[in-house]
Amino acid sequence: MSLDLNTMRQIVREVVTTRPDEIDCTTCFDQLDRFAELALAGRDAASVLPLVQDHLDHCTECREEFEALYETLQALG
């Protein structure tokens, strides 16, 4: 298996920025509604739920779920 330089850099970046208190996708998903509601209310959701923000910064799938939820709630709003 051969990895290009950009992929190797991304892997190293993810390893270096790993936190000992990270949450997994299931835990993040369970808190997405609260995170979205805080953001929609104009509150600093990242300060209230920093581990969710950290997970969203590193997980494309969860970030896409959050963005879809946020946009849906905003449209209903």
ChimeraX commands (.cxc) that place a marker at each C-alpha (Angstrom):
marker #1 position 0.00,0.00,0.00 radius 0.5
marker #1 position 1.36,3.38,-0.97 radius 0.5
marker #1 position 0.23,6.66,0.58 radius 0.5
marker #1 position 0.77,10.04,-0.97 radius 0.5
marker #1 position 2.47,12.80,1.00 radius 0.5
marker #1 position -0.76,14.68,1.78 radius 0.5
marker #1 position -2.41,11.55,3.18 radius 0.5
marker #1 position 0.61,10.85,5.37 radius 0.5
marker #1 position 0.57,14.43,6.66 radius 0.5
marker #1 position -3.12,14.14,7.50 radius 0.5
marker #1 position -2.54,10.91,9.41 radius 0.5
marker #1 position 0.32,12.43,11.39 radius 0.5
marker #1 position -1.76,15.56,12.12 radius 0.5
marker #1 position -4.63,13.43,13.44 radius 0.5
marker #1 position -2.31,11.38,15.65 radius 0.5
marker #1 position -0.58,14.46,17.06 radius 0.5
marker #1 position -3.85,16.23,17.86 radius 0.5
marker #1 position -5.50,13.23,19.53 radius 0.5
marker #1 position -6.83,14.05,23.00 radius 0.5
marker #1 position -7.02,11.62,25.90 radius 0.5
marker #1 position -10.61,12.69,26.61 radius 0.5
marker #1 position -11.95,12.38,23.05 radius 0.5
marker #1 position -15.49,11.16,22.49 radius 0.5
marker #1 position -16.53,8.60,19.92 radius 0.5
marker #1 position -19.04,9.06,17.10 radius 0.5
marker #1 position -21.92,7.57,19.11 radius 0.5
marker #1 position -21.38,9.95,22.01 radius 0.5
marker #1 position -21.03,12.89,19.63 radius 0.5
marker #1 position -24.19,11.92,17.76 radius 0.5
marker #1 position -26.10,11.69,21.05 radius 0.5
marker #1 position -25.18,15.32,21.79 radius 0.5
marker #1 position -25.61,16.81,18.30 radius 0.5
marker #1 position -29.16,18.03,18.93 radius 0.5
marker #1 position -28.09,19.98,22.02 radius 0.5
marker #1 position -25.04,21.35,20.19 radius 0.5
marker #1 position -27.21,22.49,17.26 radius 0.5
marker #1 position -29.82,24.07,19.53 radius 0.5
marker #1 position -27.13,26.02,21.38 radius 0.5
marker #1 position -25.66,27.23,18.10 radius 0.5
marker #1 position -29.08,28.25,16.77 radius 0.5
marker #1 position -29.75,30.17,19.99 radius 0.5
marker #1 position -26.57,32.17,19.39 radius 0.5
marker #1 position -24.71,30.55,22.26 radius 0.5
marker #1 position -21.12,29.39,22.00 radius 0.5
marker #1 position -21.81,25.67,21.62 radius 0.5
marker #1 position -18.09,24.92,21.44 radius 0.5
marker #1 position -17.57,26.38,24.92 radius 0.5
marker #1 position -20.50,24.47,26.39 radius 0.5
marker #1 position -19.66,21.18,24.66 radius 0.5
marker #1 position -15.96,21.37,23.78 radius 0.5
marker #1 position -15.56,17.64,23.23 radius 0.5
marker #1 position -18.33,17.67,20.64 radius 0.5
marker #1 position -16.65,20.57,18.85 radius 0.5
marker #1 position -13.32,18.76,18.94 radius 0.5
marker #1 position -14.91,15.65,17.49 radius 0.5
marker #1 position -16.63,17.65,14.74 radius 0.5
marker #1 position -13.29,19.24,13.88 radius 0.5
marker #1 position -11.81,15.80,13.26 radius 0.5
marker #1 position -14.69,13.64,12.01 radius 0.5
marker #1 position -16.09,14.41,8.58 radius 0.5
marker #1 position -19.09,12.11,8.96 radius 0.5
marker #1 position -20.25,13.63,12.24 radius 0.5
marker #1 position -19.61,17.15,10.94 radius 0.5
marker #1 position -21.82,16.41,7.93 radius 0.5
marker #1 position -24.54,15.07,10.24 radius 0.5
marker #1 position -24.31,18.22,12.36 radius 0.5
marker #1 position -24.47,20.50,9.34 radius 0.5
marker #1 position -27.54,18.69,8.00 radius 0.5
marker #1 position -29.26,18.88,11.39 radius 0.5
marker #1 position -28.35,22.55,11.84 radius 0.5
marker #1 position -29.63,23.48,8.37 radius 0.5
marker #1 position -32.86,21.55,8.92 radius 0.5
marker #1 position -33.53,23.17,12.28 radius 0.5
marker #1 position -32.67,26.56,10.83 radius 0.5
marker #1 position -35.14,26.04,7.98 radius 0.5
marker #1 position -37.87,25.00,10.41 radius 0.5
marker #1 position -37.13,27.85,12.56 radius 0.5
marker link #1:1,2 radius 0.2
marker link #1:2,3 radius 0.2
marker link #1:3,4 radius 0.2
marker link #1:4,5 radius 0.2
marker link #1:5,6 radius 0.2
marker link #1:6,7 radius 0.2
marker link #1:7,8 radius 0.2
marker link #1:8,9 radius 0.2
marker link #1:9,10 radius 0.2
marker link #1:10,11 radius 0.2
marker link #1:11,12 radius 0.2
marker link #1:12,13 radius 0.2
marker link #1:13,14 radius 0.2
marker link #1:14,15 radius 0.2
marker link #1:15,16 radius 0.2
marker link #1:16,17 radius 0.2
marker link #1:17,18 radius 0.2
marker link #1:18,19 radius 0.2
marker link #1:19,20 radius 0.2
marker link #1:20,21 radius 0.2
marker link #1:21,22 radius 0.2
marker link #1:22,23 radius 0.2
marker link #1:23,24 radius 0.2
marker link #1:24,25 radius 0.2
marker link #1:25,26 radius 0.2
marker link #1:26,27 radius 0.2
marker link #1:27,28 radius 0.2
marker link #1:28,29 radius 0.2
marker link #1:29,30 radius 0.2
marker link #1:30,31 radius 0.2
marker link #1:31,32 radius 0.2
marker link #1:32,33 radius 0.2
marker link #1:33,34 radius 0.2
marker link #1:34,35 radius 0.2
marker link #1:35,36 radius 0.2
marker link #1:36,37 radius 0.2
marker link #1:37,38 radius 0.2
marker link #1:38,39 radius 0.2
marker link #1:39,40 radius 0.2
marker link #1:40,41 radius 0.2
marker link #1:41,42 radius 0.2
marker link #1:42,43 radius 0.2
marker link #1:43,44 radius 0.2
marker link #1:44,45 radius 0.2
marker link #1:45,46 radius 0.2
marker link #1:46,47 radius 0.2
marker link #1:47,48 radius 0.2
marker link #1:48,49 radius 0.2
marker link #1:49,50 radius 0.2
marker link #1:50,51 radius 0.2
marker link #1:51,52 radius 0.2
marker link #1:52,53 radius 0.2
marker link #1:53,54 radius 0.2
marker link #1:54,55 radius 0.2
marker link #1:55,56 radius 0.2
marker link #1:56,57 radius 0.2
marker link #1:57,58 radius 0.2
marker link #1:58,59 radius 0.2
marker link #1:59,60 radius 0.2
marker link #1:60,61 radius 0.2
marker link #1:61,62 radius 0.2
marker link #1:62,63 radius 0.2
marker link #1:63,64 radius 0.2
marker link #1:64,65 radius 0.2
marker link #1:65,66 radius 0.2
marker link #1:66,67 radius 0.2
marker link #1:67,68 radius 0.2
marker link #1:68,69 radius 0.2
marker link #1:69,70 radius 0.2
marker link #1:70,71 radius 0.2
marker link #1:71,72 radius 0.2
marker link #1:72,73 radius 0.2
marker link #1:73,74 radius 0.2
marker link #1:74,75 radius 0.2
marker link #1:75,76 radius 0.2
marker link #1:76,77 radius 0.2
view
